[in-house]
């Protein structure tokens, strides 16, 4: 058989469901959480408690879904025309093949006066060169002592000390306690920075606190704190809030860590690394182990993503959205049916009015009744002279007496 006689291989033909499922998987795994800003339009509030709307700018728009368990954390009265800033995950609604965003966090665009003040101060200090990378100081590789500025009652100090004990328990830490929230926080943080710098007992300074709102982190967005960080003669590492929280203090610091625990890891040497440097064979073994662990983590992460895509909660969200769509379609169908019935009722009413006896009376006719039994008089033979009759007119009635009768 010649090459050209070989049977052609039939290409795989996707179903629409397969295509949309694959497209959703690629979108959800291919993009991280994104921040977007735009105007709310086409806001819908079905009975399920989920919210659906479009987020638009001057040239484009995208559909968004804010599921009920997320919407409970939004302390805003959402309405069409509202400018908002959202953190969202890209997805695709499979039944309609509709590209959409699943909202994880929503706030007013600019987050009010604090956000505006934050932006103004950031621009001002950046223009002065306080955030310039060339003035940033490197961290000591093997610090003799760490200075820790934080509240002694918060979780941040426990996280930092726990990491330091784990990584290098022999490394001494000097704590400079201060409020990290409230009216006294700014002065306390500034005083602690001045004190640790003047004493000269530490090689590096950690300024940390746990997560919170923009109002909670206000002290770390204050100009005095930023200038005190820059003026400190020691390298300063900030670990303020969660990974997504960024403060003015972070820009002013020599190094910004995502969390207090991450800050502790940045400034502390790893005793395991020291031990692995004692022997060349141990170093090679450590390298091999790390490579294998990295491969295993990648494999685990791969299966974790596959498992997440098939998680029942994801399916429940999908079916909840489908149920909301069917509910809206049923509502529209009921409205159309009611409108049609109203039109039919109006037509029958007009027809009934046309054949009504009252219409006959309006044309000048009258109805004669026997007042004793209310029967209608149709022939003269039903009455005799001096009988009483009742005559119904279009407006009012007459009570008459028969003077004479005459047959046809």
C-alpha positions as a Python dict, from the first residue, in 0.01 Angstrom:
ca = {
    (1, 'X'): (0, 0, 0),
    (2, 'X'): (139, 344, -97),
    (3, 'X'): (165, 631, 148),
    (4, 'X'): (-122, 808, -25),
    (5, 'X'): (-341, 502, 23),
    (6, 'X'): (-318, 526, 402),
    (7, 'X'): (-659, 602, 562),
    (8, 'X'): (-690, 959, 693),
    (9, 'X'): (-689, 1001, 1072),
    (10, 'X'): (-1017, 1148, 1184),
    (11, 'X'): (-949, 1459, 1404),
    (12, 'X'): (-1115, 1472, 1743),
    (13, 'X'): (-1449, 1654, 1722),
    (14, 'X'): (-1528, 1848, 2039),
    (15, 'X'): (-1877, 1876, 2179),
    (16, 'X'): (-1978, 2223, 2288),
    (17, 'X'): (-1972, 2106, 2652),
    (18, 'X'): (-1619, 1971, 2614),
    (19, 'X'): (-1498, 2292, 2454),
    (20, 'X'): (-1648, 2514, 2726),
    (21, 'X'): (-1517, 2285, 3001),
    (22, 'X'): (-1164, 2295, 2859),
    (23, 'X'): (-1183, 2671, 2807),
    (24, 'X'): (-1293, 2724, 3168),
    (25, 'X'): (-1010, 2504, 3295),
    (26, 'X'): (-752, 2699, 3094),
    (27, 'X'): (-887, 3035, 3211),
    (28, 'X'): (-901, 2941, 3580),
    (29, 'X'): (-556, 2780, 3587),
    (30, 'X'): (-386, 3028, 3356),
    (31, 'X'): (-458, 3353, 3542),
    (32, 'X'): (-387, 3457, 3903),
    (33, 'X'): (-624, 3668, 4111),
    (34, 'X'): (-657, 4007, 3938),
    (35, 'X'): (-748, 4355, 4059),
    (36, 'X'): (-986, 4549, 3833),
    (37, 'X'): (-1173, 4876, 3856),
    (38, 'X'): (-1491, 4975, 3676),
    (39, 'X'): (-1857, 5077, 3692),
    (40, 'X'): (-2137, 4841, 3800),
    (41, 'X'): (-2422, 4794, 3552),
    (42, 'X'): (-2701, 4539, 3488),
    (43, 'X'): (-2711, 4452, 3860),
    (44, 'X'): (-2935, 4150, 3936),
    (45, 'X'): (-3033, 4018, 4282),
    (46, 'X'): (-3200, 3673, 4252),
    (47, 'X'): (-3359, 3505, 4553),
    (48, 'X'): (-3053, 3282, 4603),
    (49, 'X'): (-2857, 3573, 4751),
    (50, 'X'): (-2593, 3570, 4476),
    (51, 'X'): (-2532, 3895, 4288),
    (52, 'X'): (-2471, 3927, 3914),
    (53, 'X'): (-2362, 4241, 3734),
    (54, 'X'): (-2142, 4380, 3459),
    (55, 'X'): (-1822, 4571, 3528),
    (56, 'X'): (-1752, 4823, 3253),
    (57, 'X'): (-1530, 5107, 3147),
    (58, 'X'): (-1566, 5343, 2852),
    (59, 'X'): (-1491, 5077, 2590),
    (60, 'X'): (-1573, 4730, 2725),
    (61, 'X'): (-1756, 4531, 2989),
    (62, 'X'): (-1736, 4189, 3153),
    (63, 'X'): (-1994, 3981, 3341),
    (64, 'X'): (-1931, 3925, 3713),
    (65, 'X'): (-2069, 3685, 3975),
    (66, 'X'): (-2053, 3766, 4348),
    (67, 'X'): (-2165, 3454, 4532),
    (68, 'X'): (-2361, 3479, 4855),
    (69, 'X'): (-2083, 3369, 5093),
    (70, 'X'): (-1859, 3644, 4948),
    (71, 'X'): (-2130, 3912, 4930),
    (72, 'X'): (-2184, 3890, 5308),
    (73, 'X'): (-1840, 4045, 5361),
    (74, 'X'): (-1919, 4344, 5135),
    (75, 'X'): (-2039, 4634, 5349),
    (76, 'X'): (-2160, 4838, 5052),
    (77, 'X'): (-2504, 4907, 4906),
    (78, 'X'): (-2429, 4800, 4550),
    (79, 'X'): (-2612, 4982, 4272),
    (80, 'X'): (-2578, 5051, 3902),
    (81, 'X'): (-2334, 5328, 3827),
    (82, 'X'): (-2117, 5264, 4136),
    (83, 'X'): (-1742, 5274, 4075),
    (84, 'X'): (-1578, 4977, 4248),
    (85, 'X'): (-1243, 4801, 4276),
    (86, 'X'): (-1256, 4420, 4279),
    (87, 'X'): (-1024, 4126, 4323),
    (88, 'X'): (-1148, 3851, 4096),
    (89, 'X'): (-1078, 3511, 3946),
    (90, 'X'): (-1130, 3461, 3574),
    (91, 'X'): (-1374, 3183, 3482),
    (92, 'X'): (-1630, 3082, 3221),
    (93, 'X'): (-2001, 3001, 3268),
    (94, 'X'): (-2022, 2677, 3070),
    (95, 'X'): (-2397, 2657, 2982),
    (96, 'X'): (-2379, 2987, 2789),
    (97, 'X'): (-2009, 2989, 2708),
    (98, 'X'): (-1994, 3328, 2878),
    (99, 'X'): (-1662, 3471, 2997),
    (100, 'X'): (-1703, 3601, 3352),
    (101, 'X'): (-1527, 3707, 3672),
    (102, 'X'): (-1587, 3541, 4010),
    (103, 'X'): (-1551, 3821, 4265),
    (104, 'X'): (-1340, 3741, 4573),
    (105, 'X'): (-1326, 4095, 4719),
    (106, 'X'): (-1506, 4423, 4642),
    (107, 'X'): (-1453, 4777, 4766),
    (108, 'X'): (-1529, 5131, 4659),
    (109, 'X'): (-1290, 5259, 4397),
    (110, 'X'): (-1030, 5455, 4586),
    (111, 'X'): (-1164, 5321, 4922),
    (112, 'X'): (-1264, 5668, 5031),
    (113, 'X'): (-1058, 5942, 5190),
    (114, 'X'): (-798, 5705, 5338),
    (115, 'X'): (-717, 5563, 4997),
    (116, 'X'): (-690, 5911, 4847),
    (117, 'X'): (-464, 6023, 5133),
    (118, 'X'): (-258, 5707, 5084),
    (119, 'X'): (-209, 5783, 4714),
    (120, 'X'): (-119, 6148, 4777),
    (121, 'X'): (138, 6064, 5044),
    (122, 'X'): (286, 5787, 4831),
    (123, 'X'): (335, 6025, 4540),
    (124, 'X'): (483, 6293, 4766),
    (125, 'X'): (736, 6066, 4936),
    (126, 'X'): (826, 5895, 4610),
    (127, 'X'): (898, 6234, 4455),
    (128, 'X'): (1132, 6308, 4748),
    (129, 'X'): (1324, 5987, 4679),
    (130, 'X'): (1230, 5805, 5000),
    (131, 'X'): (1133, 5494, 4805),
    (132, 'X'): (1431, 5495, 4567),
    (133, 'X'): (1586, 5151, 4525),
    (134, 'X'): (1942, 5291, 4532),
    (135, 'X'): (1904, 5400, 4895),
    (136, 'X'): (1782, 5056, 5011),
    (137, 'X'): (2027, 4879, 5240),
    (138, 'X'): (2105, 4506, 5213),
    (139, 'X'): (2015, 4277, 5500),
    (140, 'X'): (2295, 4128, 5709),
    (141, 'X'): (2356, 3765, 5620),
    (142, 'X'): (2431, 3660, 5978),
    (143, 'X'): (2276, 3915, 6219),
    (144, 'X'): (2399, 3918, 6581),
    (145, 'X'): (2068, 4043, 6721),
    (146, 'X'): (1725, 4128, 6575),
    (147, 'X'): (1515, 4422, 6689),
    (148, 'X'): (1140, 4355, 6684),
    (149, 'X'): (891, 4645, 6688),
    (150, 'X'): (533, 4525, 6738),
    (151, 'X'): (251, 4483, 6986),
    (152, 'X'): (311, 4223, 7256),
    (153, 'X'): (-58, 4126, 7256),
    (154, 'X'): (-100, 4044, 6888),
    (155, 'X'): (-49, 3728, 6687),
    (156, 'X'): (237, 3883, 6488),
    (157, 'X'): (491, 3859, 6773),
    (158, 'X'): (405, 3493, 6830),
    (159, 'X'): (443, 3417, 6459),
    (160, 'X'): (781, 3591, 6435),
    (161, 'X'): (925, 3429, 6749),
    (162, 'X'): (799, 3090, 6637),
    (163, 'X'): (973, 3121, 6299),
    (164, 'X'): (1296, 3245, 6459),
    (165, 'X'): (1300, 2958, 6710),
    (166, 'X'): (1247, 2717, 6424),
    (167, 'X'): (1509, 2863, 6192),
    (168, 'X'): (1783, 2972, 6435),
    (169, 'X'): (1702, 2940, 6806),
    (170, 'X'): (2038, 3085, 6913),
    (171, 'X'): (1967, 3421, 6748),
    (172, 'X'): (1878, 3679, 7019),
    (173, 'X'): (1578, 3907, 6975),
    (174, 'X'): (1513, 4240, 7150),
    (175, 'X'): (1146, 4341, 7154),
    (176, 'X'): (1042, 4707, 7145),
    (177, 'X'): (673, 4693, 7243),
    (178, 'X'): (437, 4952, 7099),
    (179, 'X'): (77, 4996, 6992),
    (180, 'X'): (29, 4918, 6622),
    (181, 'X'): (-327, 5049, 6596),
    (182, 'X'): (-511, 5348, 6739),
    (183, 'X'): (-423, 5705, 6835),
    (184, 'X'): (-96, 5619, 7010),
    (185, 'X'): (39, 5389, 6741),
    (186, 'X'): (218, 5647, 6522),
    (187, 'X'): (411, 5807, 6809),
    (188, 'X'): (491, 5466, 6956),
    (189, 'X'): (631, 5325, 6632),
    (190, 'X'): (840, 5637, 6566),
    (191, 'X'): (981, 5632, 6920),
    (192, 'X'): (1067, 5261, 6893),
    (193, 'X'): (1252, 5316, 6564),
    (194, 'X'): (1450, 5602, 6714),
    (195, 'X'): (1531, 5396, 7023),
    (196, 'X'): (1653, 5086, 6838),
    (197, 'X'): (1863, 5305, 6610),
    (198, 'X'): (2019, 5498, 6896),
    (199, 'X'): (2108, 5191, 7104),
    (200, 'X'): (2300, 5020, 6825),
    (201, 'X'): (2246, 4680, 6985),
    (202, 'X'): (2078, 4524, 6679),
    (203, 'X'): (2183, 4460, 6321),
    (204, 'X'): (1838, 4463, 6161),
    (205, 'X'): (1488, 4579, 6263),
    (206, 'X'): (1154, 4409, 6203),
    (207, 'X'): (838, 4625, 6207),
    (208, 'X'): (539, 4390, 6198),
    (209, 'X'): (168, 4355, 6270),
    (210, 'X'): (-118, 4128, 6163),
    (211, 'X'): (-369, 4195, 5888),
    (212, 'X'): (-656, 4442, 5894),
    (213, 'X'): (-855, 4697, 5701),
    (214, 'X'): (-714, 5019, 5557),
    (215, 'X'): (-831, 5194, 5875),
    (216, 'X'): (-655, 4935, 6094),
    (217, 'X'): (-327, 4987, 5904),
    (218, 'X'): (-352, 5366, 5922),
    (219, 'X'): (-45, 5403, 6148),
    (220, 'X'): (173, 5234, 5884),
    (221, 'X'): (44, 5478, 5622),
    (222, 'X'): (152, 5783, 5823),
    (223, 'X'): (422, 6018, 5700),
    (224, 'X'): (603, 6027, 6036),
    (225, 'X'): (642, 5648, 6039),
    (226, 'X'): (775, 5644, 5683),
    (227, 'X'): (1033, 5913, 5762),
    (228, 'X'): (1137, 5736, 6083),
    (229, 'X'): (1198, 5415, 5885),
    (230, 'X'): (1416, 5600, 5634),
    (231, 'X'): (1603, 5781, 5913),
    (232, 'X'): (1676, 5460, 6106),
    (233, 'X'): (2049, 5373, 6071),
    (234, 'X'): (1969, 5000, 6060),
    (235, 'X'): (1811, 4802, 5775),
    (236, 'X'): (1434, 4787, 5829),
    (237, 'X'): (1212, 4497, 5720),
    (238, 'X'): (834, 4542, 5730),
    (239, 'X'): (585, 4259, 5757),
    (240, 'X'): (252, 4441, 5781),
    (241, 'X'): (-79, 4261, 5729),
    (242, 'X'): (-144, 3989, 5477),
    (243, 'X'): (20, 3929, 5142),
    (244, 'X'): (-220, 4164, 4959),
    (245, 'X'): (-181, 4451, 5210),
    (246, 'X'): (69, 4718, 5103),
    (247, 'X'): (142, 5021, 5322),
    (248, 'X'): (351, 5338, 5295),
    (249, 'X'): (586, 5181, 5550),
    (250, 'X'): (646, 4893, 5306),
    (251, 'X'): (762, 5136, 5035),
    (252, 'X'): (992, 5317, 5279),
    (253, 'X'): (1142, 4999, 5424),
    (254, 'X'): (1462, 4845, 5292),
    (255, 'X'): (1277, 4516, 5239),
    (256, 'X'): (905, 4444, 5241),
    (257, 'X'): (787, 4097, 5347),
    (258, 'X'): (440, 3966, 5269),
    (259, 'X'): (365, 3867, 5633),
    (260, 'X'): (529, 3887, 5977),
    (261, 'X'): (636, 3522, 5943),
    (262, 'X'): (793, 3594, 5604),
    (263, 'X'): (981, 3890, 5756),
    (264, 'X'): (1126, 3662, 6023),
    (265, 'X'): (1239, 3418, 5756),
    (266, 'X'): (1412, 3694, 5558),
    (267, 'X'): (1638, 3807, 5845),
    (268, 'X'): (1718, 3473, 6008),
    (269, 'X'): (1981, 3232, 5878),
    (270, 'X'): (1877, 2872, 5837),
    (271, 'X'): (2072, 2644, 6070),
    (272, 'X'): (2004, 2354, 5835),
    (273, 'X'): (2188, 2540, 5560),
    (274, 'X'): (2484, 2595, 5793),
    (275, 'X'): (2498, 2230, 5875),
    (276, 'X'): (2479, 2125, 5511),
    (277, 'X'): (2786, 2339, 5439),
    (278, 'X'): (3004, 2122, 5669),
    (279, 'X'): (3055, 1856, 5410),
    (280, 'X'): (3051, 1843, 5031),
    (281, 'X'): (2866, 1511, 5024),
    (282, 'X'): (2596, 1646, 5251),
    (283, 'X'): (2559, 1947, 5023),
    (284, 'X'): (2511, 1723, 4720),
    (285, 'X'): (2258, 1512, 4907),
    (286, 'X'): (2072, 1824, 5010),
    (287, 'X'): (2064, 1945, 4650),
    (288, 'X'): (1928, 1614, 4526),
    (289, 'X'): (1666, 1605, 4799),
    (290, 'X'): (1557, 1959, 4726),
    (291, 'X'): (1527, 1883, 4357),
    (292, 'X'): (1316, 1576, 4428),
    (293, 'X'): (1099, 1768, 4673),
    (294, 'X'): (1050, 2044, 4417),
    (295, 'X'): (937, 1787, 4162),
    (296, 'X'): (701, 1632, 4414),
    (297, 'X'): (560, 1973, 4504),
    (298, 'X'): (498, 2043, 4139),
    (299, 'X'): (325, 1706, 4103),
    (300, 'X'): (120, 1768, 4417),
    (301, 'X'): (31, 2117, 4295),
    (302, 'X'): (-75, 1972, 3962),
    (303, 'X'): (-308, 1721, 4128),
    (304, 'X'): (-427, 1985, 4373),
    (305, 'X'): (-538, 2206, 4082),
    (306, 'X'): (-704, 1907, 3912),
    (307, 'X'): (-884, 1822, 4237),
    (308, 'X'): (-988, 2185, 4290),
    (309, 'X'): (-1142, 2196, 3942),
    (310, 'X'): (-1357, 1896, 4032),
    (311, 'X'): (-1443, 2010, 4385),
    (312, 'X'): (-1815, 1973, 4473),
    (313, 'X'): (-1827, 2337, 4581),
    (314, 'X'): (-1732, 2448, 4230),
    (315, 'X'): (-2011, 2232, 4090),
    (316, 'X'): (-2256, 2373, 4344),
    (317, 'X'): (-2166, 2725, 4235),
    (318, 'X'): (-2224, 2625, 3876),
    (319, 'X'): (-2565, 2474, 3951),
    (320, 'X'): (-2660, 2768, 4173),
    (321, 'X'): (-2591, 3006, 3888),
    (322, 'X'): (-2786, 2783, 3650),
    (323, 'X'): (-3081, 2781, 3894),
    (324, 'X'): (-3075, 3160, 3911),
    (325, 'X'): (-3086, 3179, 3533),
    (326, 'X'): (-3385, 2940, 3515),
    (327, 'X'): (-3562, 3137, 3787),
    (328, 'X'): (-3527, 3458, 3589),
    (329, 'X'): (-3651, 3288, 3271),
    (330, 'X'): (-3955, 3152, 3459),
    (331, 'X'): (-4029, 3498, 3597),
    (332, 'X'): (-4023, 3651, 3249),
    (333, 'X'): (-4243, 3370, 3110),
    (334, 'X'): (-4504, 3425, 3385),
    (335, 'X'): (-4511, 3797, 3308),
    (336, 'X'): (-4573, 3726, 2940),
    (337, 'X'): (-4853, 3477, 3022),
    (338, 'X'): (-5022, 3725, 3255),
    (339, 'X'): (-5003, 3997, 2989),
    (340, 'X'): (-5164, 3765, 2729),
    (341, 'X'): (-5446, 3671, 2969),
    (342, 'X'): (-5512, 4036, 3043),
    (343, 'X'): (-5541, 4109, 2671),
    (344, 'X'): (-5784, 3816, 2625),
    (345, 'X'): (-5995, 3935, 2920),
    (346, 'X'): (-6012, 4285, 2774),
    (347, 'X'): (-6127, 4148, 2434),
    (348, 'X'): (-6401, 3936, 2594),
    (349, 'X'): (-6512, 4230, 2804),
    (350, 'X'): (-6550, 4443, 2491),
    (351, 'X'): (-6747, 4165, 2321),
    (352, 'X'): (-6978, 4123, 2623),
    (353, 'X'): (-7033, 4495, 2634),
    (354, 'X'): (-7132, 4491, 2265),
    (355, 'X'): (-7411, 4234, 2314),
    (356, 'X'): (-7526, 4369, 2649),
    (357, 'X'): (-7897, 4472, 2679),
    (358, 'X'): (-7775, 4803, 2812),
    (359, 'X'): (-7629, 4879, 2471),
    (360, 'X'): (-7976, 4819, 2322),
    (361, 'X'): (-8129, 5063, 2569),
    (362, 'X'): (-7870, 5324, 2475),
    (363, 'X'): (-8000, 5312, 2117),
    (364, 'X'): (-8349, 5427, 2233),
    (365, 'X'): (-8520, 5097, 2313),
    (366, 'X'): (-8692, 5011, 2640),
    (367, 'X'): (-8770, 4694, 2838),
    (368, 'X'): (-9120, 4640, 2979),
    (369, 'X'): (-9159, 4423, 3290),
    (370, 'X'): (-9448, 4303, 3501),
    (371, 'X'): (-9378, 4460, 3843),
    (372, 'X'): (-9544, 4175, 4031),
    (373, 'X'): (-9315, 3894, 3911),
    (374, 'X'): (-9044, 4089, 3722),
    (375, 'X'): (-9109, 3896, 3399),
    (376, 'X'): (-9045, 4068, 3069),
    (377, 'X'): (-9356, 4161, 2866),
    (378, 'X'): (-9306, 4047, 2507),
    (379, 'X'): (-9669, 4052, 2371),
    (380, 'X'): (-9973, 4273, 2428),
    (381, 'X'): (-10177, 3965, 2517),
    (382, 'X'): (-9983, 3937, 2844),
    (383, 'X'): (-10149, 4255, 2975),
    (384, 'X'): (-10495, 4391, 3030),
    (385, 'X'): (-10629, 4744, 3063),
    (386, 'X'): (-10537, 4907, 3398),
    (387, 'X'): (-10248, 4666, 3453),
    (388, 'X'): (-9934, 4828, 3599),
    (389, 'X'): (-9602, 4790, 3411),
    (390, 'X'): (-9241, 4894, 3473),
    (391, 'X'): (-9048, 5040, 3180),
    (392, 'X'): (-8665, 5027, 3196),
    (393, 'X'): (-8483, 5299, 3000),
    (394, 'X'): (-8113, 5357, 2934),
    (395, 'X'): (-8125, 5601, 3225),
    (396, 'X'): (-8391, 5543, 3492),
    (397, 'X'): (-8729, 5362, 3481),
    (398, 'X'): (-9102, 5447, 3442),
    (399, 'X'): (-9405, 5308, 3628),
    (400, 'X'): (-9701, 5309, 3384),
    (401, 'X'): (-10061, 5188, 3361),
    (402, 'X'): (-10210, 5020, 3048),
    (403, 'X'): (-10480, 5229, 2888),
    (404, 'X'): (-10542, 5000, 2594),
    (405, 'X'): (-10397, 4692, 2425),
    (406, 'X'): (-10365, 4604, 2060),
    (407, 'X'): (-10244, 4282, 1906),
    (408, 'X'): (-10047, 4246, 1583),
}
